[in-house]
Amino acid sequence: MGSSKRWFITLWSIIVVLLAIDGALMIRHQVVHHGPRTSQRSKGKGSAQPTASRLYGYTQSAAANQLLVAKLKPMAFSGAAIIVQNGHVVGQYSHGMANDGKGVKNSPNVSYEIDSVQKNLTAALVMRVIRSGKLSFNSHLSDFYPQIPGSQDITIRQMLDMTSGLSAPDSLHTPNKDMSDAEVVQSAIESLKYNAMQHGKWSYQPVNFTLLAGIIERVTRKSYADLFMQTIARPLGLKGTHMADATLTGQSSAQGYNTSSPEDYSKPYKMLKGQIQSELGTGQIFMTPGDLYRIESSLLNGKLLSAGESQALYGPRDSVMYSGGYYHDGTNYLYANGYGYGFEAFVRITPDGKNAVVVMCNKTLPYDQIKAAIDGVVQWWLVQKHDGDVIQ
């Protein structure tokens, strides 16, 4: 072999070795300097549904915290509130006692009654049954409860939007009487009234969702509680969520109070088992503020419902301000309210589920006052988007 040929082979060997070393160094550099960033991107795929630690594991905004204090502290607020931006809690405020008798303070780790906010969760369960093909928006109430007057003209869609023309008293049965879900539905049916002139017009009547709960139980042959926990709460890993009548093991849950004076917890609300049962599908779930955000965002961002299902269920339509448990009256966000048994709950969330204000109270406050305070937070943060400003 000639010397020039040997020199050529030696040169290429050196080049190959140098390239190998350089490649190894480049790989090491990417692992050391870009590994966490790549990991963050992979986590970002799941950012539509943050876990509990990730939801709170980010630097909070002084402006967001200051905003909550400025709006909620002046009143006799007792509870916990959070502001969420891009799927992460950037502000939180807690005040007062969750359970004064046990010495438990309010915090984001405490569960509160969500009351009527539950209705959009019931609607989600209905949507999942529709997905299975066993029900449709156009199915009629008479398919399940033909004994109800006007049921042949009332659709599932109208019940979800509370335009059915049905009404019933708030109290459906004796509070101290233990009743099954089927008995609660039967009690509701016996107390119903149908107004044909009101058919197709909106009227807030929780009985629509009691009947919807009965329908999904009949179709699936499962209890409402089992359906909710098995298909929504557990798949999302919600640790601070439970039914109001559940036996708890270590979960801190707030006590509702009737008093509205500052630091006065002398009148705890005594919720009877019958009252809890009568709220079938309409207000019998406890959640932490973080859990409530996680579940509401999952209904909107594709985690639990597809984009088409979410839009069909909660999206605005002609002359309808209420769809599937959510209000959307001329706003650029969805909102839901809950009230009862010494609790108040408020959810304001953007249609993509990324940004939200969640406020949960365990002491009765004048509704107009607390709503005005929350609307102030929402206007500043979700509408005007002064996220970097200092709150005066």
C-alpha positions in Angstrom: 0.0 0.0 0.0 1.5 3.4 -1.0 2.4 6.0 1.6 -0.2 8.5 0.2 -2.9 5.9 0.5 -1.9 5.1 4.1 -1.9 8.8 4.9 -5.4 9.2 3.4 -6.8 6.2 5.5 -5.1 7.6 8.6 -6.6 11.0 8.0 -10.1 9.6 7.6 -9.7 7.5 10.8 -8.8 10.6 12.8 -11.8 12.5 11.3 -14.2 9.6 12.3 -12.8 9.6 15.8 -13.1 13.3 16.2 -16.7 13.2 14.9 -17.6 10.5 17.4 -16.1 12.5 20.3 -17.9 15.6 19.1 -21.2 13.7 18.8 -20.8 12.3 22.3 -20.1 15.8 23.7 -23.2 17.2 21.9 -25.4 14.5 23.3 -24.1 15.1 26.7 -24.6 18.9 26.3 -28.3 18.3 25.2 -28.9 16.0 28.2 -27.3 18.4 30.7 -28.7 21.7 29.3 -31.9 20.8 27.5 -33.1 17.7 29.3 -35.4 19.6 31.8 -36.7 21.8 29.0 -37.6 18.7 26.9 -39.1 17.2 30.0 -41.1 20.3 30.5 -42.4 20.1 27.0 -43.5 16.5 27.5 -45.2 17.5 30.6 -46.8 20.4 28.7 -48.9 17.8 26.7 -50.6 17.0 29.9 -50.8 20.7 31.1 -54.5 20.6 30.0 -55.0 18.6 33.2 -52.4 19.4 35.8 -51.9 17.1 38.8 -52.3 18.5 42.3 -48.6 19.2 42.8 -48.2 20.8 39.4 -51.3 22.9 39.8 -49.8 24.7 42.8 -46.1 24.1 42.0 -45.5 27.4 40.2 -44.4 30.9 41.3 -47.5 32.9 42.3 -48.3 36.4 41.2 -48.1 39.1 43.9 -50.7 41.0 41.9 -53.1 38.1 41.9 -52.8 37.5 45.6 -53.2 41.2 46.3 -56.3 41.3 44.1 -58.0 38.5 46.0 -57.2 40.1 49.3 -58.4 43.5 48.2 -61.7 42.1 47.0 -62.5 39.5 49.6 -60.9 40.6 52.9 -63.2 43.7 53.4 -66.2 41.4 53.7 -66.8 38.6 56.2 -65.3 36.1 53.8 -64.7 32.6 55.1 -63.3 30.1 52.7 -60.7 29.7 50.0 -60.1 31.2 46.5 -57.7 30.6 43.7 -56.8 32.4 40.4 -55.6 30.1 37.6 -53.6 31.2 34.6 -52.6 28.8 31.8 -53.5 25.8 33.9 -51.5 26.9 37.0 -52.5 28.6 40.3 -51.0 32.0 40.3 -53.0 33.5 43.2 -54.7 32.1 46.3 -56.4 33.5 49.4 -57.9 31.7 52.4 -59.4 33.1 55.6 -61.4 32.0 58.6 -62.2 28.6 60.0 -63.3 25.5 57.9 -64.5 23.8 61.1 -64.4 26.0 64.2 -65.3 23.2 66.6 -62.3 21.1 65.4 -59.9 24.0 65.0 -59.5 23.5 61.2 -58.6 26.6 59.2 -59.8 27.3 55.7 -57.2 26.5 53.0 -57.0 25.2 49.4 -56.6 21.7 50.9 -60.1 21.8 52.5 -63.2 20.4 50.6 -66.3 22.6 50.3 -69.8 21.9 49.1 -70.1 23.0 45.5 -73.9 23.1 45.5 -75.4 23.9 42.1 -72.1 24.0 40.3 -72.7 20.2 40.3 -75.2 20.6 37.5 -72.6 21.0 34.8 -71.1 17.7 36.1 -74.4 16.0 35.8 -74.6 17.4 32.3 -71.2 15.8 31.5 -72.5 12.4 32.7 -75.5 12.9 30.4 -73.1 13.7 27.5 -71.1 10.6 28.1 -74.3 8.5 27.9 -75.2 10.3 24.7 -71.7 9.4 23.4 -72.5 5.7 24.1 -75.5 6.0 21.7 -78.1 5.1 24.4 -79.4 8.6 24.6 -79.6 11.8 22.5 -80.3 15.5 22.9 -83.6 14.8 21.1 -84.7 11.9 23.3 -87.9 12.7 25.1 -88.7 12.7 28.8 -91.6 10.4 28.0 -89.2 7.7 27.0 -88.4 7.3 30.7 -91.1 9.0 32.7 -94.3 9.0 30.5 -96.4 9.8 33.6 -95.1 13.3 33.7 -97.4 15.9 32.1 -96.0 17.3 28.9 -93.2 14.7 28.9 -93.9 13.8 25.2 -92.9 17.4 24.2 -89.9 17.7 26.6 -86.4 16.8 25.3 -83.1 16.1 27.0 -81.7 19.3 25.5 -84.5 21.3 27.0 -83.9 19.8 30.4 -80.2 20.5 30.2 -81.0 24.2 29.4 -83.9 24.4 31.9 -86.5 25.3 29.1 -88.7 22.3 29.8 -91.6 24.1 31.4 -91.3 21.9 34.5 -91.2 23.3 38.0 -91.2 21.8 41.5 -90.8 23.1 45.1 -87.2 23.4 46.4 -87.9 20.8 49.2 -88.9 17.5 47.6 -89.4 15.4 50.7 -89.1 15.2 54.5 -85.5 16.0 55.4 -85.1 13.4 58.1 -86.4 10.5 56.0 -83.8 8.2 54.4 -84.6 7.7 50.7 -83.0 6.0 47.7 -82.2 7.8 44.5 -85.3 6.2 42.8 -87.5 7.4 45.7 -86.1 10.9 45.4 -86.9 11.0 41.7 -90.4 9.6 42.4 -90.9 12.3 45.0 -89.8 14.9 42.5 -92.3 13.5 39.9 -95.1 13.7 42.4 -94.4 17.4 43.1 -94.0 18.5 39.5 -96.0 21.0 37.6 -95.9 21.6 33.9 -96.7 24.9 32.3 -97.1 24.6 28.5 -96.8 28.4 28.2 -93.4 28.2 29.8 -92.2 25.4 27.5 -89.2 26.6 25.5 -88.6 29.5 27.9 -85.8 29.5 30.5 -86.6 29.2 34.2 -84.2 28.0 36.8 -85.7 24.7 38.1 -83.2 22.2 39.6 -85.8 19.4 39.2 -84.7 19.1 35.6 -81.3 17.8 36.8 -82.9 15.5 39.4 -84.8 13.9 36.5 -81.6 13.8 34.3 -79.8 12.0 37.2 -82.7 9.5 37.3 -82.5 9.0 33.5 -78.8 8.2 33.4 -79.1 5.8 36.4 -81.9 4.0 34.5 -79.8 3.8 31.2 -76.5 2.8 32.8 -78.0 0.8 35.7 -75.5 2.4 38.0 -75.9 4.9 40.9 -75.2 8.5 40.3 -72.5 8.5 42.9 -70.7 5.5 41.3 -70.9 7.0 37.9 -69.4 10.3 39.0 -66.6 8.8 41.1 -65.8 6.0 38.6 -65.9 8.0 35.3 -64.9 11.5 36.4 -63.3 11.9 39.9 -61.1 8.8 40.0 -59.7 9.0 36.4 -58.7 12.6 37.1 -57.1 11.6 40.4 -59.2 14.0 42.5 -58.1 13.4 46.1 -60.2 16.1 47.7 -63.5 15.2 46.1 -66.3 13.1 47.7 -70.1 12.8 47.9 -71.7 14.7 50.7 -72.8 11.6 52.5 -69.6 9.7 52.0 -67.7 8.2 55.0 -64.4 10.1 55.1 -61.0 8.8 56.0 -58.7 11.7 56.7 -60.2 14.2 54.3 -60.6 17.7 55.7 -64.1 19.0 54.8 -65.6 22.4 55.8 -68.6 22.9 57.9 -71.2 25.4 56.6 -72.2 28.3 58.8 -75.3 30.5 58.8 -73.6 33.6 60.4 -72.3 36.5 58.3 -70.6 38.5 61.0 -66.7 38.5 60.9 -65.2 35.6 62.8 -68.6 34.4 64.1 -68.9 30.6 63.8 -71.6 30.2 66.4 -74.3 28.8 64.0 -73.1 25.7 62.1 -75.6 24.5 59.5 -76.8 21.0 60.4 -77.4 19.2 57.1 -79.7 16.2 57.5 -79.2 13.0 55.4 -82.6 13.5 53.7 -81.6 16.9 52.5 -78.4 15.6 51.0 -80.3 12.8 49.2 -82.8 15.3 47.8 -80.0 17.1 46.0 -79.6 14.2 43.6 -77.7 15.5 40.6 -77.9 19.1 41.7 -75.8 19.8 44.8 -74.3 16.9 46.9 -70.6 17.0 46.1 -67.6 18.3 48.1 -64.4 19.5 46.4 -61.2 21.4 47.1 -60.8 24.6 44.9 -58.1 22.9 43.0 -60.2 19.8 42.3 -63.1 21.9 41.2 -60.8 23.7 38.7 -59.3 20.5 37.4 -62.7 18.9 36.7 -64.2 22.1 35.1 -61.1 22.6 32.9 -61.3 18.9 31.9 -64.8 19.3 30.7 -63.6 22.1 28.4 -60.1 21.2 27.2 -60.7 17.7 25.7 -59.7 15.6 28.7 -63.2 14.4 29.6 -65.3 15.5 26.7 -64.3 16.1 23.1 -64.2 19.7 21.8 -67.4 19.0 19.8 -69.2 17.5 22.9 -68.2 20.4 25.1 -69.4 22.9 22.6 -72.6 21.1 22.0 -73.2 20.8 25.8 -72.0 24.1 27.1 -71.7 26.4 24.1 -74.0 29.4 23.5 -76.9 29.0 21.2 -79.6 31.4 19.9 -81.6 32.9 22.8 -80.2 30.5 25.4 -78.1 32.0 28.3 -77.8 28.7 30.2 -76.5 25.5 28.7 -75.8 22.3 30.7 -75.3 24.0 34.0 -73.2 26.9 32.7 -74.2 30.5 32.1 -72.7 32.4 29.2 -74.7 35.6 28.9 -72.7 37.8 26.7 -69.4 37.0 28.4 -66.1 35.7 27.2 -66.0 33.2 30.0 -68.4 30.6 31.4 -69.7 30.8 34.9 -71.6 28.8 37.5 -72.8 29.5 41.0 -73.8 27.4 44.0 -75.6 28.3 47.1 -76.9 26.4 50.1 -76.4 24.8 53.5 -74.0 27.6 54.6 -71.9 27.2 51.5 -71.4 29.4 48.3 -69.3 28.4 45.3 -68.4 30.4 42.3 -66.6 29.3 39.1 -65.5 31.7 36.3 -63.5 30.0 33.5 -62.5 30.7 29.9 -63.9 28.4 27.2 -60.6 26.7 26.7 -60.3 25.9 30.4 -56.9 27.5 30.9 -57.8 30.5 33.0 -60.2 30.6 35.9 -61.3 32.2 39.2 -62.7 29.7 41.8 -64.1 31.0 45.1 -65.6 28.7 47.7 -67.2 30.0 50.9 -68.4 28.1 54.1 -70.2 31.0 55.6 -73.3 32.6 54.2 -72.7 36.1 52.8 -75.2 38.4 51.0 -75.2 37.0 47.5 -75.0 40.4 45.7 -72.0 41.4 47.8 -69.9 38.3 47.3 -70.8 38.1 43.6 -69.8 41.8 43.1 -66.5 41.1 44.8 -65.8 38.1 42.5 -66.9 39.9 39.4 -64.3 42.5 40.3 -61.6 39.9 40.4 -62.9 38.4 37.1 -63.1 41.7 35.3 -59.5 42.6 36.3 -57.9 39.3 35.7 -59.9 37.4 33.1 -61.4 40.2 31.0 -59.0 43.2 31.3 -56.0 40.9 31.9 -54.1 43.2 34.2 -52.0 40.2 35.2 -48.8 42.1 35.7 -50.2 45.2 37.3 -50.1 46.1 41.0 -53.5 46.2 42.5 -54.3 49.5 44.3 
